Amino acid sequence: MSEEPSAAGVLGSVRQLEQALESTATTRATSEGRLREARSEAARRVAAAQDEAAAAAAERRRVVLAAAEDDAAEITRRGAESATRVRADAEASCAAMVEAALSLILPVDERSEA
């Protein structure tokens, strides 16, 4: 004779399946929640790393610009010193040329020769 499962046995099996499904659904929901939290934390960390990288790049640019400004100030100072020397030399040369030209044009004062 074949044994047919009793209604109570079938009902018990269905309840066990329902509990297993409910447990799986709960585990899945918990896992999905943890996954969302992990993704959110990863996004926060990526954003923080990007902010830190941008701040570091800005600091490097600031340092490079400050060094360039210092270099420009030094170049300007040296240029001004050179210009001052060239101007003084030019004025002296110009004065000497004017004196030489005047001595060729103007009569020589006899008293200064004596």
Buried (B, 14 or more C-beta within 10 A) or exposed (E): EEEEEEEEEEEEEEEEEEEEEEEEEEEEEEEEEEEEEEEEEEEEEEEEEEEEEEEEEEEEEEEEEEEEEEEEEEEEEEEEEEEEEEEEEEEEEEEEEEEEEEEEEEEEEEEEEE
